[in-house]
């Protein structure tokens, strides 16, 4: 992520647009305060759902990374077994008045 002053952005707009085209986000500052964000528009199609756009935005900003493939069925077979019932413990606590 790049941070640039307005004057520098005006002088080197082509450079910063190339950075955005490559997928980088550019923050624009005026008097040491961020006033704008330049980020790639992407190639959204009409068939994309709101969820897929939302996930793509989160992925682009580095909040999450989606796996390249679906998880194998064996993945859930190896999940840890809980020895206690969390819901029952919560209900017991609520009924005891804590």
N, CA and C of each residue as an Amber inpcrd file, in Angstrom:
protein
   294
   0.8470000  -1.1620000   0.0000000   0.0000000   0.0000000   0.0000000
   0.8980000   1.2310000   0.0000000   0.6170000   2.1210000  -0.9170000
   1.3920000   3.3560000  -1.0130000   0.6030000   4.5060000  -0.4110000
   1.3270000   5.4630000   0.1490000   0.7310000   6.6890000   0.6710000
   1.3760000   7.8390000  -0.0890000   0.5340000   8.7300000  -0.6120000
   1.0450000   9.8040000  -1.4550000   0.3090000  11.1060000  -1.1340000
   1.0460000  12.2180000  -1.2090000   0.4310000  13.5360000  -1.0330000
  -0.2710000  13.9360000  -2.3270000  -1.2480000  14.8100000  -2.2070000
  -2.0270000  15.2400000  -3.3700000  -1.1300000  15.8400000  -4.4390000
  -0.1770000  16.6720000  -4.0440000   0.7010000  17.3180000  -5.0250000
   1.5290000  16.2830000  -5.7840000   2.0400000  15.2680000  -5.0560000
   2.8290000  14.2140000  -5.7050000   1.9470000  13.3880000  -6.6380000
   0.7050000  13.1340000  -6.2200000  -0.2230000  12.3760000  -7.0590000
  -0.5010000  13.1240000  -8.3590000  -0.7060000  14.4420000  -8.2530000
  -0.9520000  15.2390000  -9.4600000   0.2530000  15.2050000 -10.3990000
   1.4670000  15.2580000  -9.8440000   2.6730000  15.2750000 -10.6660000
   2.9850000  13.9190000 -11.2860000   2.6040000  12.8410000 -10.6200000
   2.9600000  11.4920000 -11.0940000   1.7350000  10.5960000 -11.1880000
   0.6430000  11.1140000 -11.6930000  -0.6040000  10.3680000 -11.7470000
  -0.4600000   9.0610000 -12.5170000   0.2250000   9.0790000 -13.6350000
   0.3910000   7.8650000 -14.4480000   1.0950000   6.7640000 -13.6600000
   2.1090000   7.1190000 -12.9040000   2.8470000   6.1460000 -12.0980000
   1.9200000   5.4810000 -11.0880000   1.1300000   6.2780000 -10.3760000
   0.2610000   5.7200000  -9.3470000  -0.8990000   4.9280000  -9.9520000
  -1.3610000   5.3360000 -11.1030000  -2.3970000   4.5510000 -11.7790000
  -1.8530000   3.1930000 -12.2340000  -0.5810000   3.1360000 -12.6280000
   0.0270000   1.8460000 -12.9680000   0.0940000   0.9390000 -11.7410000
   0.4240000   1.5290000 -10.5670000   0.4460000   0.7470000  -9.3350000
  -0.9400000   0.1750000  -9.0240000  -1.9520000   1.0040000  -9.1880000
  -3.3260000   0.5600000  -8.9330000  -3.7230000  -0.5220000  -9.9290000
  -3.3240000  -0.3590000 -11.1670000  -3.6450000  -1.3540000 -12.1980000
  -3.0190000  -2.7050000 -11.8600000  -1.8480000  -2.7010000 -11.2050000
  -1.1860000  -3.9490000 -10.8050000  -1.8060000  -4.5540000  -9.5420000
  -2.7770000  -3.8500000  -8.9450000  -3.4670000  -4.4010000  -7.7880000
  -3.1470000  -3.7350000  -6.4670000  -2.3110000  -2.7310000  -6.4740000
  -1.9280000  -2.0620000  -5.2340000  -2.9390000  -0.9750000  -4.8910000
  -3.1020000  -0.7040000  -3.6130000  -3.9680000   0.3740000  -3.1540000
  -3.1050000   1.5830000  -2.8280000  -3.5700000   2.7650000  -3.2160000
  -2.8390000   4.0070000  -2.9730000  -3.7090000   4.9030000  -2.0990000
  -3.1610000   5.3180000  -0.9540000  -3.8580000   6.2550000  -0.0780000
  -3.3880000   7.6650000  -0.3950000  -4.3430000   8.5910000  -0.5420000
  -4.0380000   9.9780000  -0.8810000  -4.1970000  10.8210000   0.3750000
  -3.1490000  11.6000000   0.7040000  -3.1550000  12.4110000   1.9210000
  -3.1220000  13.8970000   1.5880000  -3.8300000  14.6710000   2.4100000
  -3.7640000  16.1240000   2.3630000  -3.5240000  16.5890000   3.7870000
  -2.4260000  17.2860000   3.9900000  -2.0520000  17.7670000   5.3240000
  -1.9900000  16.6180000   6.3260000  -1.3190000  15.5620000   5.9360000
  -1.0840000  14.3750000   6.7740000  -2.3600000  13.6720000   7.2290000
  -3.4280000  13.8120000   6.4520000  -4.6820000  13.1230000   6.7450000
  -5.1420000  12.4130000   5.4720000  -5.4830000  11.1300000   5.5930000
  -5.9270000  10.3740000   4.4280000  -7.2980000  10.8920000   4.0010000
  -7.3950000  11.2640000   2.7200000  -8.6560000  11.7920000   2.2090000
  -9.2730000  10.9160000   1.1310000  -8.4840000  10.0030000   0.5590000
  -9.0130000   9.1550000  -0.5130000  -8.1960000   7.8830000  -0.6090000
  -8.8130000   6.9010000  -1.2440000  -8.1360000   5.6200000  -1.4850000
  -8.3640000   5.2560000  -2.9460000  -7.2830000   4.9670000  -3.6400000
  -7.3670000   4.4900000  -5.0140000  -7.1050000   2.9940000  -4.9880000
  -8.0730000   2.2210000  -5.4680000  -7.8990000   0.7720000  -5.4980000
  -8.4450000   0.2500000  -6.8190000  -7.9780000  -0.9090000  -7.2550000
  -8.4040000  -1.4480000  -8.5390000  -9.9130000  -1.6670000  -8.5790000
 -10.5010000  -1.3540000  -9.7130000 -11.9410000  -1.5360000  -9.8790000
 -12.2720000  -2.9970000 -10.1060000 -11.3270000  -3.7540000 -10.6240000
 -11.5760000  -5.1630000 -10.8940000 -12.4080000  -5.3270000 -12.1570000
 -12.6780000  -6.5750000 -12.4840000 -13.4940000  -6.8460000 -13.6690000
 -14.7680000  -7.5440000 -13.2140000 -15.6270000  -6.7650000 -12.5600000
 -16.8710000  -7.3120000 -12.0430000 -17.8180000  -7.6410000 -13.1960000
 -18.4050000  -8.8020000 -13.1210000 -19.3940000  -9.1840000 -14.1200000
 -20.7730000  -9.1050000 -13.4990000 -21.7920000  -9.0860000 -14.3220000
 -23.1610000  -8.9710000 -13.8390000 -23.5880000 -10.2040000 -13.0570000
 -22.9460000 -11.3310000 -13.2800000 -23.3470000 -12.5670000 -12.6190000
 -22.7940000 -12.7050000 -11.2090000 -21.8880000 -11.8130000 -10.8170000
 -21.3060000 -11.8940000  -9.4830000 -22.3430000 -11.5170000  -8.4300000
 -22.3380000 -12.2370000  -7.3250000 -23.2520000 -11.9180000  -6.2350000
 -22.6100000 -10.8900000  -5.3280000 -23.4110000 -10.3170000  -4.4430000
 -22.8720000  -9.3550000  -3.4840000 -21.8540000 -10.0130000  -2.5740000
 -22.1030000 -11.2790000  -2.1820000 -21.1640000 -11.9790000  -1.3150000
 -19.8180000 -12.1800000  -1.9880000 -19.8270000 -12.5420000  -3.2520000
 -18.5510000 -12.7740000  -3.9250000 -17.7810000 -11.4620000  -4.0970000
 -18.4830000 -10.3660000  -4.3370000 -17.8150000  -9.0630000  -4.4210000
 -17.2320000  -8.6700000  -3.0680000 -18.0150000  -8.9360000  -2.0070000
 -17.5770000  -8.6140000  -0.6620000 -16.3350000  -9.4270000  -0.2960000
 -16.3530000 -10.7350000  -0.5930000 -15.1960000 -11.5840000  -0.3150000
 -13.9820000 -11.1640000  -1.1460000 -14.2130000 -10.8140000  -2.4030000
 -13.1120000 -10.3660000  -3.2580000 -12.4980000  -9.0840000  -2.7100000
 -13.3310000  -8.1860000  -2.1910000 -12.8280000  -6.9440000  -1.6130000
 -12.0000000  -7.2330000  -0.3610000 -12.4890000  -8.1370000   0.4960000
 -11.7290000  -8.4980000   1.6930000 -10.3970000  -9.1500000   1.3330000
 -10.4260000  -9.9910000   0.3130000  -9.1950000 -10.6570000  -0.1250000
  -8.2030000  -9.6510000  -0.6890000  -8.7150000  -8.6970000  -1.4460000
  -7.8520000  -7.6800000  -2.0430000  -7.1760000  -6.8230000  -0.9760000
  -7.8680000  -6.5750000   0.1300000  -7.3020000  -5.7580000   1.1940000
  -6.5070000  -6.5770000   2.2050000  -6.3230000  -7.8590000   1.9260000
  -5.4830000  -8.6910000   2.7740000  -6.1330000  -9.1570000   4.0590000
  -7.4620000  -9.0130000   4.1720000  -8.1510000  -9.4300000   5.3880000
  -8.2900000 -10.9430000   5.4280000  -8.4880000 -11.5580000   4.2800000
  -8.6150000 -13.0060000   4.2230000  -7.9630000 -13.5410000   2.9650000
  -7.6980000 -14.8300000   2.9830000  -7.1520000 -15.5210000   1.8200000
  -8.0120000 -16.7500000   1.5860000  -8.6560000 -16.7990000   0.4320000
  -9.5000000 -17.9460000   0.1190000  -8.6310000 -19.0920000  -0.3770000
  -9.0100000 -20.3350000  -0.0300000  -8.2360000 -21.4820000  -0.5120000
  -8.4400000 -21.6530000  -2.0160000  -7.4520000 -22.1810000  -2.7100000
  -7.5840000 -22.3530000  -4.1520000  -8.6220000 -23.4200000  -4.5270000
  -8.8070000 -24.4200000  -3.6830000  -9.7460000 -25.4990000  -3.9570000
 -10.6490000 -25.6990000  -2.7490000 -11.6510000 -26.5480000  -2.9300000
 -12.5130000 -26.8910000  -1.8050000 -11.7390000 -27.7930000  -0.8450000
 -12.1250000 -27.7410000   0.4260000 -11.4800000 -28.5920000   1.4210000
 -11.8670000 -30.0430000   1.1860000 -10.9480000 -30.9640000   1.3620000
 -11.2810000 -32.3830000   1.1770000 -12.2270000 -32.8580000   2.2850000
 -13.0250000 -33.8820000   1.9760000 -13.9710000 -34.4230000   2.9660000
 -13.2470000 -34.9460000   4.1980000 -12.0590000 -35.4580000   4.0470000
 -11.3030000 -36.0080000   5.1660000 -10.9370000 -34.9260000   6.1810000
 -10.9640000 -33.6600000   5.7750000 -10.6110000 -32.5670000   6.6700000
 -11.5410000 -32.5300000   7.8810000 -12.8510000 -32.6670000   7.6510000
 -13.7910000 -32.6250000   8.7580000 -13.7570000 -33.8920000   9.5930000
 -13.3370000 -34.9960000   9.0350000 -13.2670000 -36.2500000   9.7830000
 -12.2200000 -36.1680000  10.8920000 -11.2340000 -35.2870000  10.7420000
 -10.1450000 -35.1880000  11.7150000 -10.3240000 -34.0350000  12.6950000
 -11.5330000 -33.4560000  12.7630000 -11.7230000 -32.3520000  13.7030000
 -11.7390000 -32.8870000  15.1380000 -11.2970000 -32.0820000  16.0730000
 -11.2290000 -32.5580000  17.4620000 -12.6260000 -32.7830000  18.0380000
 -12.7410000 -33.7970000  18.8690000 -14.0010000 -34.1160000  19.5310000
 -14.0560000 -33.3510000  20.8510000 -15.1550000 -32.6550000  21.0920000
 -15.3330000 -31.9360000  22.3480000 -15.8930000 -32.8960000  23.3960000
 -15.3190000 -32.8730000  24.5810000 -15.7560000 -33.7730000  25.6400000
 -16.8500000 -33.1530000  26.4850000 -17.1420000 -31.8730000  26.2690000
 -18.1840000 -31.2270000  27.0590000 -19.2010000 -30.5660000  26.1310000
 -20.3890000 -30.3730000  26.6560000 -21.4580000 -29.7420000  25.8950000
 -21.4960000 -28.2600000  26.2790000 -21.0290000 -27.4160000  25.4140000
 -20.9150000 -25.9950000  25.6990000 -22.2890000 -25.3720000  25.8920000
 -23.2470000 -25.7560000  25.0720000 -24.5950000 -25.1920000  25.1810000
 -25.2180000 -25.5690000  26.5220000 -25.0620000 -26.8250000  26.9180000
 -25.6050000 -27.2600000  28.2060000 -24.9520000 -26.4890000  29.3520000
 -23.6670000 -26.2660000  29.2880000 -22.9720000 -25.5090000  30.3290000
 -23.4690000 -24.0700000  30.3820000 -23.7030000 -23.4620000  29.2340000
 -24.2130000 -22.0980000  29.1850000 -25.6110000 -22.0190000  29.7880000
 -26.4910000 -22.9680000  29.4190000 -27.8460000 -22.9790000  29.9630000
 -27.8340000 -23.2050000  31.4720000 -26.9710000 -24.0690000  31.9450000
 -26.8520000 -24.3500000  33.3820000 -26.4300000 -23.0620000  34.1230000
 -25.4700000 -22.3330000  33.5270000 -25.0000000 -21.0930000  34.1270000
 -26.1080000 -20.0560000  34.1700000 -26.9030000 -19.9640000  33.1170000
 -28.0030000 -18.9970000  33.0630000 -29.0700000 -19.3260000  34.1100000
 -29.3640000 -20.6180000  34.2750000 -30.3910000 -21.0200000  35.2280000
 -29.9140000 -20.8470000  36.6670000 -28.6170000 -20.8910000  36.8940000
 -28.1160000 -20.7440000  38.2600000 -28.0860000 -19.2790000  38.6900000
 -28.3090000 -18.3770000  37.7410000 -28.4080000 -16.9520000  38.0770000
 -27.0930000 -16.2080000  38.1080000 -26.0590000 -16.7240000  37.5400000
 -24.7710000 -16.0200000  37.5020000 -24.7800000 -14.8820000  36.5490000
